[in-house]
């Protein structure tokens, strides 16, 4: 057995381990719970807990924790020891079924968006048996949902699980119409490609903006950026390769299917891509991946940056969410297929996705909205803020033929009619990938490219699952009970294509002409997070999520507030950090340089009476003008930042940051970056971009 085989999943209480460690009847009961959502008998839970504890102790674990995902965007855990006292003054190791199923962390300090008062401390974590427990740093981690005392969801897992149930319910209705009696369950699957930067620790520690904000607030581009395209897929540096090897080991131990690693487009930027898995587990795995990326980087004297735009002027980082939908019998419902039955089914599910993306484009945009991602969207490495779908020429032509009721005369020149004739079986790569498309069909899945690198993928997948569940529900409502199913399906498909084809765009999303064309089509252009977030509580969207029981109306309003508050807090931290760095570092350093230049001029004129000193004098004047402009703009920035904190209404405060604070941050930065280019290196108070992105 290879080293990888021995290592993979060694720290996971996975199916193989459960089959080995659990009594046969307990294992069967637990599998039913996992596969069919059956309620777990408490007696079974006690048996599972005992086996789980013994397995964890064998691997050196001393504590356990309910590992959950609050609305902070990172994971949380409270550790308890397995130890329990005995009557004779000794100790034994215990872990009960009750402790496995439910925990009680203090919920008062986690964001709730007004769902509960801060003095109401009680919260509950509930075991999610569909995601395997694992050992991390000597602690048994049990994936859990997190809710308030009143049962409201306070986390990112609970609504994701609800959305998975919603799409399963509606997809099963549609599949039954196609005669799929053997299918018992439908699951969505995800592979989340993760982009990141690595910088040297010693340079990171000298940059307060990186420490407090995760991105550089100042920094002029070095003479060379990414214009030569020599970093993308280039030879991986020895130090980075050692990091990647160590990272793979840690991920593989946790059963995370880390598969592909390479240099990305920008210097110091890299990517890790896993093999896809069920959406719930993929979400848990991505949260773990981000945590472990940072931890492993520390061992190698580096820092892993997950911010969407850590460096101005070069590519930012995204997280491409590759989404598909499959049956428990192994059929990918977004695979075009060859048989008439498969063709009709594929086109039906494809149209459900098209309808969902068009109807809920605002919610997809919101799912990728954050202060960090606002810097990335629309730049040369990321899709624009306008939601559209890329299907490729061939599939688009097929849909046009269906809508028009004409023969499809594509590559195979075969007649096409839904449910009757054969859909041409086209290879996955008949058209080039469209890097500018937010939502692109890539053969048998859709790639949602808007998601930011630091974000949890739960949000985008909650939206996708629920919106597509709604499309499938409407399809099933219309088709169930129809005598002539084929005729009814043809009618539905043609109408869906006609009503929602505006969302399909195969062209260049960066072109200014697309902005005008999108407006003409009636597509939304929600440029910034404050522009997008009000749509979260649009009655249309509240209706969607409440009817499918993914969110309650109160939960939606709370999340709207949490997202707004987070945006405002991030902007406040960034503005205050910028003001502080300008005052404490840049102003004194440039002033010292001007002073030394002035002394040099005076000394030269004293030593050489006819000395011109034109170069030195002009440099002093330029430095002084830039410094004065930066000083005035920085004072204004401080004034606006303070004013923002006094605005009580969150949407108004977010708009104020967008309209007043951000423009002055740009002004302060512009002056500072010019100063960096003409200030002698020994005076500049922080590592430059050249240091950060090339010295790893």
LOMAR-211837 format. One line per 8 residues: for each residue z, x, y of C-alpha. Coordinates in nm, 2 decimals. Layout:
Z/X/Y | ...
END
This chain:
0.00/0.00/0.00 | -0.09/0.14/0.34 | 0.16/0.21/0.62 | 0.02/-0.09/0.82 | 0.06/-0.33/0.52 | 0.42/-0.22/0.47 | 0.49/-0.25/0.84 | 0.31/-0.57/0.93
0.56/-0.87/0.96 | 0.85/-0.66/0.83 | 1.07/-0.79/1.11 | 0.96/-1.15/1.07 | 1.12/-1.43/0.86 | 0.77/-1.54/0.76 | 0.63/-1.76/0.49 | 0.63/-1.48/0.23
0.99/-1.39/0.31 | 1.10/-1.76/0.30 | 0.93/-1.80/-0.04 | 1.12/-1.50/-0.17 | 1.46/-1.57/-0.01 | 1.49/-1.95/-0.01 | 1.57/-2.18/-0.31 | 1.25/-2.35/-0.42
1.34/-2.70/-0.31 | 1.46/-2.56/0.03 | 1.14/-2.38/0.08 | 0.93/-2.69/0.00 | 1.14/-2.90/0.24 | 1.10/-2.65/0.52 | 0.72/-2.62/0.46 | 0.70/-3.00/0.49
0.88/-2.98/0.82 | 0.65/-2.71/0.95 | 0.32/-2.86/0.82 | 0.39/-3.23/0.88 | 0.65/-3.24/1.15 | 0.91/-3.40/0.92 | 1.28/-3.40/1.03 | 1.48/-3.13/0.86
1.78/-3.23/0.66 | 2.09/-3.05/0.80 | 2.19/-2.95/0.44 | 1.85/-2.77/0.42 | 1.92/-2.60/0.76 | 2.24/-2.45/0.62 | 2.06/-2.30/0.33 | 1.79/-2.16/0.56
2.05/-2.02/0.80 | 2.23/-1.84/0.51 | 1.91/-1.68/0.38 | 1.80/-1.59/0.73 | 2.13/-1.42/0.81 | 2.13/-1.22/0.48 | 1.78/-1.11/0.55 | 1.86/-1.01/0.91
2.17/-0.82/0.80 | 1.96/-0.62/0.55 | 1.75/-0.51/0.84 | 2.04/-0.40/1.06 | 2.08/-0.70/1.28 | 2.43/-0.77/1.41 | 2.36/-1.06/1.64 | 2.14/-1.37/1.67
1.99/-1.55/1.97 | 1.80/-1.87/2.05 | 1.49/-1.72/2.21 | 1.34/-1.96/2.47 | 1.09/-1.98/2.75 | 1.24/-2.13/3.07 | 1.04/-2.20/3.38 | 1.10/-1.85/3.51
0.78/-1.74/3.34 | 0.97/-1.48/3.12 | 1.18/-1.53/2.80 | 1.55/-1.58/2.79 | 1.82/-1.51/2.53 | 2.19/-1.52/2.49 | 2.33/-1.31/2.20 | 2.61/-1.41/1.96
2.74/-1.19/1.68 | 2.73/-1.30/1.32 | 3.10/-1.19/1.30 | 3.38/-1.44/1.24 | 3.75/-1.38/1.19 | 3.94/-1.42/0.86 | 4.30/-1.52/0.80 | 4.40/-1.17/0.70
4.28/-1.01/1.02 | 3.95/-0.91/0.89 | 3.60/-1.04/0.96 | 3.31/-1.19/0.78 | 2.95/-1.24/0.88 | 2.86/-1.61/0.92 | 2.57/-1.81/1.05 | 2.56/-2.19/1.00
2.28/-2.45/0.99 | 2.43/-2.60/1.30 | 2.40/-2.27/1.48 | 2.04/-2.23/1.37 | 1.93/-2.58/1.48 | 2.10/-2.60/1.82 | 2.24/-2.37/2.08 | 2.41/-2.44/2.41
2.32/-2.19/2.68 | 2.42/-2.23/3.05 | 2.13/-2.41/3.21 | 2.26/-2.42/3.57 | 2.08/-2.10/3.68 | 1.74/-2.18/3.55 | 1.48/-2.36/3.76 | 1.49/-2.74/3.71
1.30/-2.86/4.02 | 1.56/-3.12/4.10 | 1.59/-3.26/3.75 | 1.96/-3.18/3.75 | 2.24/-3.07/3.98 | 2.32/-2.70/3.97 | 2.68/-2.77/3.88 | 2.57/-2.95/3.56
2.57/-2.65/3.34 | 2.50/-2.78/3.00 | 2.16/-2.72/2.83 | 2.04/-2.72/2.48 | 1.81/-2.50/2.27 | 1.66/-2.66/1.97 | 1.51/-2.45/1.68 | 1.13/-2.46/1.65
1.07/-2.41/1.28 | 0.69/-2.39/1.33 | 0.73/-2.04/1.49 | 0.88/-1.78/1.27 | 1.22/-1.61/1.35 | 1.20/-1.24/1.40 | 1.43/-0.93/1.46 | 1.41/-0.75/1.80
1.64/-0.47/1.89 | 1.89/-0.55/1.62 | 1.90/-0.92/1.71 | 1.77/-1.21/1.50 | 1.56/-1.41/1.75 | 1.51/-1.78/1.67 | 1.22/-1.94/1.88 | 1.35/-2.26/2.04
1.27/-2.54/2.28 | 1.50/-2.57/2.59 | 1.61/-2.90/2.74 | 1.87/-3.04/2.98 | 2.18/-3.24/2.89 | 1.97/-3.55/2.96 | 1.69/-3.44/2.73 | 1.44/-3.33/3.00
1.22/-3.03/2.92 | 1.33/-2.72/3.11 | 1.09/-2.49/2.94 | 0.73/-2.41/2.86 | 0.74/-2.47/2.48 | 0.85/-2.83/2.47 | 0.55/-2.98/2.66 | 0.32/-2.74/2.46
0.45/-2.88/2.13 | 0.41/-3.23/2.27 | 0.05/-3.16/2.37 | -0.03/-3.02/2.03 | 0.09/-3.35/1.88 | -0.12/-3.55/2.13 | -0.45/-3.38/2.05 | -0.38/-3.39/1.68
-0.32/-3.77/1.70 | -0.64/-3.84/1.89 | -0.86/-3.59/1.70 | -0.75/-3.74/1.37 | -0.87/-4.08/1.49 | -1.22/-3.94/1.57 | -1.24/-3.74/1.25 | -1.17/-4.06/1.04
-1.47/-4.22/1.20 | -1.68/-3.94/1.06 | -1.53/-3.99/0.71 | -1.30/-3.69/0.70 | -1.05/-3.85/0.47 | -0.93/-3.51/0.34 | -0.81/-3.39/0.68 | -0.44/-3.43/0.73
-0.39/-3.23/1.05 | -0.57/-3.08/1.34 | -0.45/-2.77/1.52 | -0.57/-2.59/1.83 | -0.60/-2.21/1.81 | -0.58/-1.94/2.07 | -0.65/-1.57/2.11 | -0.52/-1.44/2.44
-0.68/-1.12/2.56 | -0.42/-0.93/2.77 | -0.52/-0.69/3.05 | -0.28/-0.44/3.21 | -0.24/-0.12/3.40 | -0.04/0.19/3.31 | 0.10/0.42/3.59 | 0.33/0.72/3.58
0.70/0.64/3.61 | 0.77/0.90/3.87 | 0.51/0.76/4.11 | 0.61/0.40/4.04 | 0.97/0.48/4.14 | 0.86/0.60/4.48 | 0.68/0.27/4.56 | 0.92/-0.01/4.67
0.62/-0.25/4.67 | 0.56/-0.19/4.30 | 0.93/-0.21/4.22 | 1.00/-0.54/4.40 | 0.66/-0.71/4.39 | 0.47/-0.57/4.10 | 0.17/-0.49/4.32 | 0.09/-0.24/4.60
0.12/-0.39/4.95 | -0.03/-0.08/5.10 | -0.29/0.17/4.97 | -0.62/0.30/5.08 | -0.89/0.35/4.81 | -0.95/0.71/4.70 | -1.30/0.85/4.73 | -1.37/0.74/4.37
-1.29/0.39/4.24 | -1.46/0.22/3.95 | -1.82/0.24/4.09 | -1.94/0.48/3.82 | -1.83/0.24/3.54 | -1.71/0.55/3.35 | -1.37/0.41/3.26 | -1.48/0.09/3.09
-1.48/0.14/2.72 | -1.45/0.51/2.79 | -1.26/0.77/2.58 | -0.89/0.68/2.58 | -0.66/0.95/2.73 | -0.43/1.12/2.48 | -0.11/0.99/2.66 | -0.25/0.63/2.67
-0.36/0.65/2.30 | -0.01/0.75/2.20 | 0.12/0.45/2.39 | -0.13/0.21/2.23 | -0.04/0.35/1.88 | 0.33/0.29/1.94 | 0.26/-0.05/2.09 | 0.05/-0.15/1.78
0.34/-0.05/1.55 | 0.59/-0.26/1.74 | 0.36/-0.56/1.76 | 0.26/-0.54/1.39 | 0.63/-0.53/1.28 | 0.66/-0.87/1.46 | 0.36/-1.01/1.28 | 0.15/-1.00/1.60
-0.22/-0.96/1.51 | -0.30/-0.69/1.77 | -0.66/-0.61/1.69 | -0.87/-0.46/1.98 | -0.77/-0.21/2.24 | -0.99/-0.04/2.50 | -1.01/0.09/2.86 | -1.10/-0.18/3.11
-1.32/-0.15/3.42 | -1.07/-0.01/3.67 | -0.91/0.33/3.64 | -0.57/0.31/3.46 | -0.66/-0.04/3.34 | -0.66/-0.14/2.97 | -0.69/-0.44/2.74 | -0.53/-0.56/2.42
-0.68/-0.85/2.22 | -0.52/-1.02/1.92 | -0.68/-1.22/1.64 | -0.65/-1.59/1.72 | -0.37/-1.80/1.57 | -0.22/-2.15/1.63 | -0.15/-2.22/1.99 | 0.23/-2.24/1.97
0.26/-1.91/1.78 | -0.01/-1.75/2.00 | 0.20/-1.84/2.31 | 0.52/-1.70/2.16 | 0.33/-1.38/2.06 | 0.18/-1.33/2.40 | 0.53/-1.36/2.57 | 0.65/-1.10/2.32
0.35/-0.88/2.37 | 0.41/-0.86/2.75 | 0.78/-0.77/2.70 | 0.70/-0.51/2.44 | 0.42/-0.36/2.65 | 0.67/-0.29/2.92 | 0.93/-0.15/2.69 | 0.70/0.08/2.50
0.56/0.21/2.83 | 0.91/0.33/2.93 | 0.93/0.54/2.62 | 0.62/0.72/2.73 | 0.73/0.78/3.09 | 0.50/0.51/3.22 | 0.52/0.16/3.36 | 0.31/-0.13/3.25
0.19/-0.34/3.54 | 0.10/-0.70/3.45 | 0.05/-0.83/3.81 | -0.29/-0.99/3.86 | -0.39/-0.76/4.14 | -0.17/-0.44/4.15 | -0.44/-0.25/4.35 | -0.66/-0.37/4.62
-1.03/-0.27/4.59 | -1.05/-0.24/4.22 | -1.04/-0.50/3.94 | -0.74/-0.71/3.88 | -0.61/-0.82/3.55 | -0.66/-1.15/3.37 | -0.57/-1.31/3.04 | -0.87/-1.47/2.88
-0.75/-1.78/2.68 | -0.99/-1.82/2.39 | -0.93/-2.18/2.28 | -1.07/-2.38/1.98 | -0.98/-2.67/1.76 | -0.97/-2.67/1.38 | -0.88/-2.89/1.08 | -0.62/-2.80/0.82
-0.92/-2.78/0.58 | -1.05/-2.48/0.77 | -1.33/-2.65/0.97 | -1.38/-2.52/1.33 | -1.47/-2.84/1.52 | -1.65/-2.63/1.78 | -1.88/-2.46/1.53 | -2.23/-2.61/1.57
-2.30/-2.63/1.19 | -2.62/-2.71/1.00 | -2.58/-3.06/0.85 | -2.64/-3.39/1.03 | -2.28/-3.50/0.98 | -2.15/-3.17/1.12 | -2.40/-3.19/1.41 | -2.28/-3.53/1.53
-1.92/-3.43/1.49 | -1.98/-3.10/1.68 | -2.16/-3.28/1.97 | -1.88/-3.54/1.99 | -1.61/-3.28/2.02 | -1.82/-3.07/2.26 | -1.87/-3.38/2.48 | -1.49/-3.45/2.47
-1.43/-3.10/2.61 | -1.70/-3.14/2.88 | -1.55/-3.48/2.99 | -1.20/-3.33/2.99 | -1.29/-3.03/3.20 | -1.47/-3.25/3.45 | -1.21/-3.52/3.47 | -0.92/-3.28/3.50
-1.07/-2.98/3.67 | -0.78/-2.99/3.92 | -0.52/-2.95/3.65 | -0.71/-2.66/3.49 | -0.72/-2.49/3.83 | -0.34/-2.55/3.87 | -0.27/-2.40/3.53 | -0.40/-2.07/3.66
-0.25/-2.10/4.01 | 0.00/-1.84/4.13 | 0.06/-1.62/4.43 | -0.05/-1.32/4.23 | -0.37/-1.48/4.09 | -0.47/-1.59/4.44 | -0.56/-1.23/4.50 | -0.78/-1.20/4.19
-0.98/-1.53/4.17 | -1.32/-1.50/4.33 | -1.32/-1.12/4.33 | -1.58/-0.92/4.14 | -1.39/-0.92/3.81 | -1.27/-1.28/3.80 | -1.42/-1.63/3.82 | -1.41/-1.83/4.14
-1.16/-2.10/4.21 | -1.42/-2.37/4.14 | -1.40/-2.50/3.78 | -1.73/-2.51/3.60 | -1.85/-2.47/3.24 | -2.10/-2.23/3.09 | -2.28/-2.35/2.78 | -2.58/-2.12/2.77
-2.94/-2.22/2.80 | -3.00/-2.34/2.45 | -2.70/-2.57/2.42 | -2.76/-2.70/2.77 | -3.12/-2.78/2.67 | -3.00/-2.96/2.36 | -2.77/-3.18/2.57 | -3.05/-3.25/2.82
-3.27/-3.36/2.53 | -3.00/-3.59/2.39 | -2.94/-3.74/2.74 | -3.32/-3.80/2.79 | -3.37/-3.93/2.44 | -3.65/-3.68/2.37 | -3.72/-3.43/2.09 | -3.55/-3.10/2.13
-3.82/-2.83/2.13 | -3.61/-2.52/2.13 | -3.62/-2.21/1.92 | -3.67/-2.39/1.59 | -3.88/-2.68/1.74 | -3.70/-2.94/1.53 | -3.64/-3.30/1.62 | -3.29/-3.39/1.73
-3.11/-3.72/1.71 | -2.73/-3.75/1.69 | -2.62/-3.81/1.33 | -2.97/-3.83/1.19 | -3.16/-3.50/1.22 | -3.06/-3.14/1.20 | -2.93/-2.96/1.51 | -3.10/-2.62/1.53
-2.85/-2.36/1.40 | -2.84/-2.11/1.67 | -2.65/-1.78/1.64 | -2.34/-1.73/1.85 | -2.51/-1.49/2.10 | -2.84/-1.66/2.19 | -2.73/-1.63/2.56 | -2.55/-1.36/2.75
-2.19/-1.40/2.83 | -2.13/-1.53/3.18 | -1.85/-1.32/3.34 | -1.84/-1.54/3.65 | -1.77/-1.87/3.46 | -1.41/-1.99/3.45 | -1.47/-2.18/3.12 | -1.74/-2.05/2.89
-1.86/-2.15/2.55 | -1.88/-1.84/2.33 | -2.02/-1.96/2.00 | -1.74/-2.15/1.84 | -1.47/-2.15/2.11 | -1.42/-2.18/2.48 | -1.29/-1.89/2.69 | -1.08/-1.99/2.99
-1.11/-1.68/3.21 | -0.90/-1.79/3.51 | -0.56/-1.73/3.36 | -0.36/-1.45/3.53 | -0.24/-1.15/3.33 | 0.13/-1.21/3.40 | 0.12/-1.58/3.32 | 0.24/-1.77/3.01
-0.05/-1.92/2.83 | 0.15/-2.24/2.77 | 0.04/-2.40/3.09 | -0.34/-2.37/3.04 | -0.31/-2.49/2.68 | -0.09/-2.78/2.77 | -0.37/-2.90/3.01 | -0.65/-2.83/2.76
-0.48/-3.01/2.47 | -0.38/-3.31/2.68 | -0.70/-3.35/2.87 | -0.91/-3.33/2.56 | -0.68/-3.56/2.37 | -0.75/-3.82/2.65 | -1.13/-3.78/2.60 | -1.09/-3.82/2.22
-0.87/-4.12/2.27 | -1.13/-4.29/2.49 | -1.40/-4.20/2.23 | -1.20/-4.34/1.95 | -1.11/-4.66/2.14 | -1.48/-4.72/2.20 | -1.61/-4.64/1.85 | -1.35/-4.78/1.62
-1.46/-5.10/1.46 | -1.82/-5.07/1.56 | -2.07/-5.21/1.30 | -2.34/-4.96/1.39 | -2.14/-4.64/1.43 | -2.45/-4.42/1.49 | -2.59/-4.64/1.76 | -2.26/-4.66/1.93
-2.21/-4.29/1.91 | -2.56/-4.22/2.05 | -2.48/-4.45/2.35 | -2.14/-4.28/2.41 | -2.28/-3.93/2.39 | -2.57/-4.00/2.62 | -2.34/-4.16/2.88 | -2.09/-3.88/2.86
-2.35/-3.62/2.92 | -2.50/-3.81/3.21 | -2.16/-3.87/3.38 | -2.02/-3.53/3.34 | -2.31/-3.28/3.34 | -2.22/-3.18/3.69 | -1.95/-2.95/3.55 | -2.21/-2.75/3.35
-2.33/-2.44/3.54 | -2.49/-2.14/3.38 | -2.56/-1.94/3.69 | -2.38/-1.68/3.91 | -2.04/-1.81/4.01 | -2.01/-1.54/4.27 | -2.32/-1.65/4.47 | -2.24/-1.83/4.80
-2.51/-2.08/4.71 | -2.29/-2.20/4.42 | -2.01/-2.29/4.66 | -2.25/-2.52/4.84 | -2.40/-2.65/4.52 | -2.06/-2.72/4.37 | -1.96/-2.92/4.69 | -2.28/-3.12/4.66
-2.19/-3.20/4.29 | -1.85/-3.32/4.40 | -1.66/-3.04/4.23 | -1.32/-2.93/4.38 | -1.28/-2.59/4.54 | -0.90/-2.54/4.55 | -0.90/-2.19/4.69 | -0.53/-2.11/4.69
-0.21/-2.21/4.51 | -0.09/-2.43/4.80 | -0.43/-2.60/4.80 | -0.41/-2.67/4.43 | -0.05/-2.77/4.36 | -0.04/-3.12/4.53 | -0.29/-3.23/4.26 | -0.02/-3.18/4.00
0.14/-3.50/4.12 | -0.18/-3.69/4.17 | -0.13/-4.04/4.01 | -0.43/-3.97/3.79 | -0.27/-3.66/3.64 | 0.08/-3.82/3.61 | -0.09/-4.10/3.42 | -0.26/-3.86/3.18
0.06/-3.66/3.09 | 0.30/-3.96/3.07 | 0.07/-4.17/2.86 | 0.03/-3.89/2.61 | 0.41/-3.82/2.63 | 0.36/-3.46/2.72 | 0.56/-3.49/3.05 | 0.77/-3.76/3.20
0.70/-3.84/3.56 | 1.03/-3.68/3.66 | 0.93/-3.36/3.47 | 0.60/-3.35/3.65 | 0.76/-3.38/3.99 | 1.01/-3.11/3.89 | 0.74/-2.87/3.78 | 0.55/-2.93/4.10
0.86/-2.83/4.30 | 0.93/-2.53/4.07 | 0.57/-2.39/4.12 | 0.59/-2.44/4.50 | 0.93/-2.28/4.52 | 0.82/-1.98/4.31 | 0.51/-1.94/4.54 | 0.73/-1.94/4.85
0.99/-1.70/4.70 | 0.71/-1.45/4.59 | 0.56/-1.46/4.94 | 0.90/-1.41/5.10 | 0.98/-1.11/4.88 | 0.64/-0.96/4.95 | 0.66/-1.01/5.33 | 1.01/-0.87/5.35
0.92/-0.57/5.14 | 0.62/-0.50/5.36 | 0.82/-0.52/5.68 | 1.09/-0.30/5.53 | 0.84/-0.03/5.40 | 0.66/-0.02/5.74 | 0.99/0.02/5.93 | 1.16/0.27/5.70
0.88/0.47/5.57 | 0.54/0.45/5.74 | 0.65/0.43/6.11 | 0.89/0.73/6.09 | 0.64/0.94/5.88 | 0.34/0.88/6.11 | 0.56/0.94/6.42 | 0.67/1.27/6.27
0.31/1.37/6.22 | 0.22/1.27/6.58 | 0.51/1.47/6.71 | 0.41/1.78/6.51 | 0.05/1.74/6.62 | 0.16/1.71/6.98 | 0.38/2.02/6.95 | 0.08/2.20/6.80
-0.14/2.11/7.09 | 0.13/2.23/7.34 | 0.17/2.55/7.15 | -0.20/2.61/7.14 | -0.25/2.55/7.51 | 0.04/2.78/7.59 | -0.10/3.06/7.36 | -0.46/3.00/7.46
-0.49/2.87/7.82 | -0.85/2.75/7.78 | -0.79/2.58/7.44 | -0.97/2.25/7.42 | -0.77/2.09/7.14 | -1.01/1.80/7.14 | -0.98/1.73/6.77 | -0.60/1.73/6.77
-0.58/1.51/7.08 | -0.83/1.25/6.95 | -0.64/1.24/6.62 | -0.31/1.18/6.81 | -0.47/0.90/7.02 | -0.61/0.73/6.70 | -0.29/0.76/6.52 | -0.09/0.62/6.81
-0.33/0.32/6.86 | -0.31/0.23/6.49 | 0.06/0.28/6.48 | 0.11/0.06/6.79 | -0.11/-0.22/6.64 | 0.07/-0.20/6.31 | 0.41/-0.21/6.49 | 0.31/-0.53/6.68
0.17/-0.70/6.38 | 0.47/-0.60/6.17 | 0.70/-0.76/6.43 | 0.49/-1.07/6.41 | 0.50/-1.07/6.03 | 0.88/-1.05/6.04 | 0.89/-1.33/6.29 | 0.67/-1.56/6.08
0.85/-1.47/5.76 | 1.18/-1.57/5.91 | 1.03/-1.89/6.04 | 0.90/-1.98/5.70 | 1.25/-1.97/5.55 | 1.36/-2.24/5.79 | 1.10/-2.49/5.67 | 1.28/-2.72/5.43
0.98/-2.91/5.29 | 0.84/-2.69/5.01 | 0.47/-2.79/5.05 | 0.49/-2.73/5.42 | 0.66/-2.40/5.37 | 0.39/-2.29/5.12 | 0.12/-2.39/5.36 | 0.29/-2.19/5.63
0.30/-1.88/5.42 | -0.07/-1.93/5.34 | -0.18/-1.99/5.70 | 0.06/-1.75/5.90 | 0.23/-1.50/5.68 | -0.05/-1.38/5.46 | -0.30/-1.32/5.75 | -0.04/-1.09/5.92
0.03/-0.91/5.60 | -0.34/-0.84/5.59 | -0.33/-0.70/5.94 | -0.03/-0.48/5.88 | -0.20/-0.35/5.57 | -0.53/-0.28/5.74 | -0.36/-0.06/6.00 | -0.15/0.12/5.74
-0.44/0.19/5.51 | -0.63/0.35/5.80 | -0.33/0.56/5.89 | -0.30/0.68/5.53 | -0.66/0.81/5.55 | -0.59/1.03/5.85 | -0.23/1.13/5.80 | -0.17/1.47/5.64
-0.06/1.42/5.28 | 0.28/1.60/5.33 | 0.38/1.33/5.58 | 0.26/1.02/5.39 | 0.58/0.87/5.25 | 0.46/0.73/4.92 | 0.22/0.81/4.63 | -0.14/0.72/4.70
-0.38/0.52/4.49 | -0.52/0.85/4.37 | -0.18/0.95/4.24 | -0.12/0.61/4.08 | -0.45/0.54/3.90 | -0.57/0.88/3.81 | -0.25/1.08/3.72 | -0.16/0.92/3.39
END
